[in-house]
Amino acid sequence: MASAKQVMDFRPSKGITTAQSNEHQRRWTENGWQSAVAQGNYDRSRERLNFEIRNGKVCPVDKSRSIPERMSEILRDRGIKDPNEGLEEPRFRTVANFIFGGSRERMTELAFGDQKVDLTHGADNSHLHRCKDIEDWAKDVYRFVADKYGEENIVAFIAHLDETNPHVHCTLLPIKDGRFAYKQIFAGKDKYEFSARMKALHSEFAEVNQRWGMERGTSVSETGARHRTTEEYRRQLSEQCTTIEQTITAHQRTLVSLQSDIRLAERRVKGLTSMVGNLLQEKAEKEAALAELHRQILAGHDNPDALRQQVNQLEKELSSIRTKLDDKQEKLSEADRKLDALREEMTAIQERTEELRQEAYKYSGTIQKGADILLKNALLENMVSEFSERAAQLSDEGKNVFDGSLLQAFAENGTEVMYCATLLFLGYVDDATTFAEGHGGGGSSSDLKWGRDDDEDERAWARRCMMKAARMMCPSSGKKKKR
């Protein structure tokens, strides 16, 4: 199935929640299942077909431990500390989440073969069995991830066959040389290097999927270069635009969440800034009062004992203020870092969303242009065919009406006229002349210079080339072809 496309979605995170883990493992209570089925596209009758790959082997999904528990156990056994451990808010990207899959028709075929799958909500698919192809595909993908990032870093690799489109969730630890290294492994020095790495990763993944009849998505720059049927254009446009739209929608949801987080972070920074300012003012006032008491003691005040008691009290109050100040300044610094990180993440997602919008716009335009050319070619073929059929029914006098017309030239010699016109359009006048003479043409000779005028647009130039080619393909003797 040459038109099937692979899917690889990548998203880093600062850990994995129990809720995410429960969804991946289907580790739900009865109430959880009811809620999931009501809100999502889960088919409980197919849940038994889900599986995971562990150490390269197909196994039932292990629900005895959550994915966060697996992650903690792996880190403990390897003596690696989770950098987010103990932080009030996680700051470090410690998990790389992958979703692997492909076009729905192809993935369903791998999972169920020619069995009939009822995707109606609430349908009973308990008769289905899992095909070996989906297991072998999953093992190939697992080996691809293990070879590239280390099998020891795979926390979970779970295949879902109980949703609309079969796919795999892979939870990976970005660890290299015994430490977390997300930036070194994935991000690179900037967004351009990250983009280049992701494109290369898609290409590498495509090598795995060749065996399974799936290919990498075609870049916009290549889209117009190959002939596709109208149905292929429609499918390609639908698949690509759907993927882009889904990603944009996910980004928009993330942006809404980030904006909410940023507002909370801004309020926290503002509150802590006010607290720090008040404490600094109070500290300055206490220090000034303490300095005045020391001055009075040195000046020989009448009641030095009372002054010393006041000094002791002020020093206690100052010590308490300094402790509070240190705490609030540390929290303010942490809040500033979190706010900066949130703003940076929002900017990155906004930029990527805009890139996706531009990509969708260019892709859609390119596909539409290709479809437009395809339709015009079909129209031309139909018109020529129809003209040829009806011209055969005309009298000689009626046929003479079309003598010297472009329509007649195409009806009688369409392929050669088109090729000759193409050579003229590209500026290969000598080649066009040689071609015409070699195919029985050679008419319409002229000493006038042939070429495109400086102010001539492409359509006008193309029309002139077509007319010129039609004349050049006429027999040099001027005799008409027999009809």
C-alpha positions in Angstrom: 0.0 0.0 0.0 2.3 2.7 -1.3 0.0 5.6 -0.2 0.1 4.6 3.5 2.0 7.1 5.7 3.8 6.5 8.9 3.1 8.5 12.1 5.6 9.5 14.7 4.6 12.1 17.3 7.2 13.3 19.8 6.6 15.3 23.0 9.0 15.8 25.9 7.7 16.2 29.5 8.9 16.9 33.0 7.9 13.4 34.2 4.8 11.3 33.7 1.6 11.5 35.8 -0.3 8.7 37.2 -3.3 9.7 35.1 -1.2 9.4 31.9 0.1 6.1 33.1 -3.4 4.8 33.8 -4.4 5.7 30.3 -1.4 4.0 28.7 -1.8 0.8 30.8 -5.7 0.9 30.9 -5.2 0.7 34.7 -8.6 2.0 35.4 -11.3 1.2 38.0 -14.7 0.3 36.8 -15.8 3.9 37.2 -12.7 5.0 35.3 -13.5 2.7 32.4 -17.1 4.0 32.2 -15.8 7.6 32.2 -13.2 6.8 29.6 -15.6 5.0 27.3 -18.2 7.8 27.6 -15.7 10.5 26.7 -13.2 8.8 24.4 -12.9 6.4 21.5 -12.1 3.3 23.6 -13.5 -0.1 22.8 -13.5 -2.2 25.9 -14.2 -5.4 24.0 -10.7 -5.0 22.2 -8.8 -4.0 25.4 -7.7 -7.6 25.8 -5.8 -7.3 22.5 -3.5 -4.6 23.8 0.1 -5.7 24.5 3.5 -4.3 25.4 7.1 -5.1 24.2 9.5 -5.9 27.1 13.1 -6.8 26.2 12.1 -7.3 22.6 9.3 -9.8 23.4 5.5 -9.5 23.1 3.9 -9.5 26.6 0.5 -8.7 28.2 0.4 -5.2 29.6 1.8 -5.2 33.1 -0.6 -3.3 35.3 1.0 -4.3 38.6 3.1 -1.1 38.7 2.4 2.3 37.3 4.8 3.8 34.7 6.1 6.4 37.3 6.8 3.5 39.6 8.7 1.7 36.9 10.7 4.9 36.2 11.6 5.3 39.9 12.7 1.7 40.1 14.9 2.0 37.0 16.6 5.1 38.3 17.1 3.6 41.7 18.7 0.4 40.3 21.0 2.5 38.0 21.9 4.9 40.8 20.6 7.9 38.8 18.9 10.8 40.6 15.7 12.3 39.2 16.6 16.1 38.9 12.9 17.0 39.6 12.9 15.0 42.9 12.2 17.4 45.8 11.4 20.4 43.7 8.1 22.2 44.4 7.6 22.4 40.6 9.4 20.1 38.2 11.8 22.0 36.0 13.7 19.4 34.0 12.6 17.3 31.0 13.0 13.8 32.1 10.7 11.9 29.8 10.5 11.6 26.0 7.0 10.5 24.9 6.6 8.9 21.5 3.5 7.8 19.6 4.2 5.5 16.7 1.6 4.5 14.1 0.5 5.1 10.6 -2.5 5.6 8.3 -5.6 4.1 9.8 -6.3 1.6 7.0 -2.8 0.2 7.0 -2.5 0.0 10.8 -6.0 -1.7 11.0 -4.8 -4.2 8.4 -1.7 -5.0 10.4 -3.7 -5.4 13.6 -6.7 -7.4 12.3 -6.0 -8.5 8.8 -9.2 -8.9 6.8 -11.4 -9.2 9.9 -14.3 -6.8 10.1 -13.9 -4.2 12.8 -17.0 -2.3 13.9 -15.8 1.2 14.9 -19.3 2.2 16.1 -19.2 3.6 19.6 -20.2 0.8 22.0 -19.9 -2.0 19.4 -19.0 -5.6 20.4 -15.7 -6.7 18.8 -15.0 -9.6 21.1 -14.7 -11.9 18.1 -11.5 -10.3 16.9 -8.1 -11.8 17.3 -4.8 -10.0 17.1 -2.6 -10.6 14.0 1.1 -11.4 14.2 1.9 -8.6 11.8 1.1 -5.9 14.4 3.3 -7.7 16.9 6.2 -7.9 14.4 5.8 -4.3 13.4 5.8 -3.3 17.1 9.0 -5.3 17.7 10.7 -3.6 14.8 9.8 -0.2 16.1 10.9 -1.2 19.6 14.3 -2.4 18.2 14.6 1.0 16.3 14.1 2.9 19.6 16.3 0.6 21.6 19.2 0.8 19.1 19.0 4.5 18.9 18.4 5.5 22.5 19.3 2.5 24.6 17.0 -0.4 25.6 17.7 0.3 29.2 16.0 3.7 28.8 12.7 2.3 27.6 10.3 2.5 30.6 7.1 1.4 28.7 6.3 0.4 25.1 2.6 -0.3 25.0 0.5 -1.0 21.9 -3.2 0.0 21.8 -5.5 -1.9 19.6 -8.7 -0.8 21.4 -8.9 2.7 19.8 -9.9 3.9 16.3 -6.3 3.7 15.0 -3.9 1.1 16.4 -0.7 2.7 17.7 2.2 2.5 20.2 3.0 4.7 23.2 6.7 4.7 24.1 7.9 6.2 27.4 11.6 6.9 27.1 14.2 8.3 29.6 16.6 10.8 27.8 19.7 9.4 29.6 23.2 9.3 28.2 26.4 8.3 30.1 24.4 7.8 33.3 22.7 11.2 33.5 19.7 13.0 32.1 20.7 14.8 28.9 17.5 15.8 27.0 19.1 18.8 25.3 22.1 16.8 24.1 20.0 13.9 22.9 17.0 15.7 21.4 16.9 19.5 21.6 20.3 20.6 20.3 21.5 24.1 20.6 18.4 25.8 19.1 15.1 25.2 17.5 16.7 24.8 14.0 18.9 22.0 15.2 15.9 20.4 16.9 13.9 20.7 13.7 16.7 19.1 11.7 17.1 16.2 14.2 13.3 15.5 14.1 13.3 15.5 10.3 16.2 13.1 10.2 14.5 10.9 12.8 11.4 10.7 10.6 13.6 9.6 7.7 15.3 6.9 9.8 11.9 5.7 11.1 10.7 5.5 7.4 13.5 2.9 6.8 11.9 0.7 9.4 8.4 1.1 7.9 9.4 0.3 4.4 9.0 -3.4 5.2 5.4 -2.6 6.4 4.2 -0.7 3.4 4.4 2.8 5.0 6.4 5.7 3.8 7.5 9.1 5.2 5.4 12.1 4.4 6.4 13.9 1.2 7.9 17.4 1.8 6.1 20.4 0.3 8.9 21.0 -2.1 8.5 17.6 -3.7 4.7 17.4 -3.8 4.2 18.8 -7.3 6.9 16.8 -9.0 5.1 13.5 -9.2 1.9 12.5 -10.9 -0.9 11.4 -8.6 -4.5 10.5 -9.3 -7.3 12.7 -8.1 -8.1 10.2 -5.3 -4.4 10.1 -4.2 -4.4 13.9 -4.1 -7.5 13.9 -2.0 -6.2 11.3 0.4 -2.8 13.0 0.7 -4.3 16.4 1.3 -6.7 14.9 3.9 -4.0 13.0 5.8 -1.5 15.8 5.8 -4.0 18.6 6.7 -5.7 16.4 9.4 -2.3 15.7 11.0 -1.4 19.4 10.9 -4.8 20.5 12.2 -4.6 18.0 15.1 -1.2 19.2 16.0 -2.3 22.9 15.9 -5.3 22.0 18.0 -3.1 20.3 20.6 -0.8 23.3 20.6 -3.7 25.7 21.1 -4.9 23.6 24.1 -1.3 23.7 25.5 -1.2 27.5 24.9 -4.4 28.0 26.9 -3.0 25.9 29.7 0.4 27.8 29.6 -1.4 31.1 29.6 -3.2 30.1 32.8 0.0 28.9 34.3 1.8 32.1 33.4 -1.0 34.2 35.0 -0.7 32.2 38.2 3.1 32.5 38.0 2.9 36.3 37.5 0.6 36.7 40.5 3.0 34.6 42.6 6.0 36.7 41.4 4.1 39.9 42.1 3.1 38.7 45.6 6.6 37.5 46.5 8.1 40.8 45.2 5.7 42.7 47.5 6.6 40.5 50.4 10.4 40.9 49.8 9.9 44.7 49.4 8.0 44.9 52.7 10.6 42.8 54.5 13.5 44.9 53.2 11.7 48.0 54.4 11.1 46.5 57.8 14.7 45.2 58.0 16.0 48.7 57.2 13.7 50.3 59.9 14.8 47.7 62.5 18.5 48.2 61.6 18.1 52.0 61.9 16.4 51.6 65.3 19.1 49.3 66.5 21.8 51.7 65.4 20.1 54.5 67.3 20.0 52.4 70.5 23.7 51.6 70.2 24.4 55.3 69.8 22.4 56.1 72.9 24.3 53.5 74.9 27.6 54.8 73.8 26.5 58.3 74.7 25.9 57.3 78.3 22.1 57.1 78.5 20.6 57.2 82.0 19.1 53.7 81.8 21.5 51.5 79.7 19.9 48.2 80.9 16.6 49.1 79.5 18.3 50.0 76.2 20.2 46.7 76.1 16.9 44.9 76.6 15.5 46.8 73.6 18.6 45.9 71.6 18.2 42.2 72.4 14.5 42.3 71.3 15.4 44.2 68.1 18.2 41.7 67.2 15.7 38.8 67.6 13.2 40.5 65.4 15.9 41.3 62.8 17.0 37.6 62.8 13.5 36.5 62.2 13.1 39.1 59.4 16.4 38.0 57.7 15.2 34.3 57.8 11.9 35.3 56.2 13.7 37.4 53.7 16.1 34.7 52.7 13.1 32.3 52.3 11.0 34.7 50.2 14.0 35.8 48.0 14.7 32.1 47.3 11.1 31.5 46.4 11.0 34.7 44.3 14.1 33.5 42.4 12.5 30.1 41.8 9.2 31.8 40.7 11.1 34.0 38.3 12.8 31.0 36.8 9.5 29.2 36.4 7.9 32.2 34.8 10.8 32.6 32.4 10.6 28.9 31.5 6.8 29.1 30.9 7.2 32.2 28.7 10.0 30.5 26.7 7.8 27.4 26.2 4.9 29.4 25.1 7.0 31.4 22.6 8.4 28.1 21.2 4.9 26.6 20.8 3.6 29.8 19.3 6.4 29.8 16.8 5.9 26.1 15.9 2.1 26.7 15.6 2.8 29.5 13.1 5.2 27.3 11.2 2.6 24.6 11.0 0.0 27.1 9.7 2.4 28.2 7.0 3.2 24.6 6.2 -0.5 23.8 5.9 -1.1 26.8 3.7 1.8 26.0 1.4 1.0 22.3 1.2 -2.7 23.0 0.5 -1.8 25.5 -2.2 0.7 23.1 -3.8 -1.8 20.2 -3.8 -4.6 22.4 -5.2 -2.3 23.6 -7.9 -1.4 20.0 -8.8 -5.1 19.0 -8.8 -5.8 22.0 -11.0 -3.2 20.8 -13.5 -4.6 17.3 -13.4 -8.1 18.5 -14.0 -7.1 20.7 -16.9 -5.2 17.8 -18.5 -8.3 15.6 -18.1 -10.4 18.4 -19.6 -8.1 18.8 -22.6 -8.0 15.0 -23.2 -11.8 14.8 -23.1 -12.2 17.8 -25.4 -9.8 16.4 -28.0 -11.4 13.0 -27.8 -14.9 14.4 -28.2 -13.8 16.6 -31.1 -12.2 13.7 -32.9 -15.4 11.6 -32.5 -17.7 14.4 -33.8 -15.3 15.6 -36.5 -15.5 12.2 -38.1 -19.3 12.8 -38.6 -18.8 16.1 -40.4 -18.7 16.7 -44.1 -15.5 17.8 -45.8 -16.8 21.3 -45.9 -17.6 21.3 -42.2 -14.1 19.9 -41.4 -12.5 22.7 -43.3 -13.8 25.2 -40.7 -11.3 23.8 -38.3 -8.3 23.9 -40.7 -5.3 25.5 -39.0 -6.9 25.6 -35.6 -5.2 24.5 -32.4 -8.1 22.1 -31.6 -7.5 20.3 -34.9 -3.7 20.1 -34.3 -4.3 18.5 -30.9 -6.9 16.1 -32.3 -4.6 14.9 -35.0 -1.2 15.2 -33.3 -1.7 16.1 -29.6 1.2 14.4 -28.0 3.8 15.8 -30.5 2.3 19.3 -30.3 2.5 19.3 -26.5 6.1 18.1 -26.5 7.2 20.7 -29.1 5.4 23.4 -27.2 7.1 22.4 -24.0 10.5 22.7 -25.7 9.6 26.2 -27.0 8.3 27.3 -23.6 11.6 26.2 -22.0 13.6 28.1 -24.7 14.9 25.1 -26.6 14.0 26.5 -30.0 16.6 24.4 -31.9 15.5 21.2 -30.2 11.8 22.0 -30.9 12.7 22.6 -34.6 14.6 19.3 -34.8 11.8 17.4 -33.1 9.2 18.9 -35.4 11.2 18.1 -38.6 11.8 14.6 -37.3 8.1 13.9 -36.8 6.8 15.1 -40.2 6.5 18.7 -39.3 8.5 21.8 -40.4 5.9 24.2 -41.4 5.6 27.9 -40.5 9.2 28.7 -41.1 10.1 32.3 -40.4 13.2 34.5 -40.2 11.7 36.5 -37.3 13.3 36.1 -33.9 11.4 33.7 -31.7 11.3 34.2 -27.9 9.5 35.6 -24.9 8.8 39.3 -24.8 10.1 41.1 -21.7 6.6 42.1 -20.6 4.8 38.9 -21.6 3.3 36.9 -18.7 3.5 33.1 -18.5 0.0 32.4 -19.7 0.4 34.6 -22.9 3.8 33.0 -23.5 2.4 29.5 -23.1 -0.5 30.2 -25.5 2.0 31.5 -28.1 4.2 28.4 -27.7 1.1 26.2 -28.2 0.1 28.0 -31.4 3.7 28.0 -32.7 4.1 24.3 -32.0 0.9 23.5 -33.8 2.2 25.3 -36.9 5.6 23.7 -36.6 4.1 20.2 -36.5 2.2 20.9 -39.8 3.7 19.0 -42.8 6.4 21.1 -44.5 4.6 20.6 -47.9 1.6 22.3 -46.5 -0.6 19.3 -47.3 -3.2 18.3 -44.9 -3.1 15.0 -43.1 -5.7 12.5 -44.3 -8.6 12.2 -41.9 
